Amino acid sequence: MKDLQEITIYTDGACDPNPGPGGWAAILIYRKKEQILSGSEFDTTNNRMELTAAIEALKALKEPSKINFFTDSQYLKLGITEWMPNWRARNWRRKGGKLANVDLWKALDENIQTHQINWHWVRGHSGNPNNLRVDNLARKTIPRR
């Protein structure tokens, strides 16, 4: 079996106002190189941008990888590490009913399957250089009308 490529990913999403126009960004670091991804939507939420950043980062990978994934979103971190197994078991429903952003949670679930991922939460705006960079990139991509 081939050794998995090791990759570090930082993602962030932003919305101003929330809901409203939003942006997302990701930094992928591997083999001493960086790849920066970003995008935006005119009508969205901060949580949707957080999930979109994660999905797009994982979709950019060409082969199964070993990933250290950093996010400042508790919604993303807890959703993927704690809540998702129960949502799956309930056919993508919360205990209390409908699951918000189910389309993105399903897409994220699909994109994690071939990777070994260690999920890390970092406090936003706390001095982590790559978290600050990805936050800045996400905010810069927010479309202005």
Secondary structure, DSSP 8 states (H G I E B T S, - for coil): ----EEEEEEEEEEESSSSEEEEEEEEEEETTEEEEEEEEEEEE-HHHHHHHHHHHHHHT-SS-EEEEEEES-HHHHHIIIIIHHHHHHTTSEETTEE-TTHHHHHHHHHHHTTSEEEEEE--TTSS-HHHHHHHHHHHHTS---
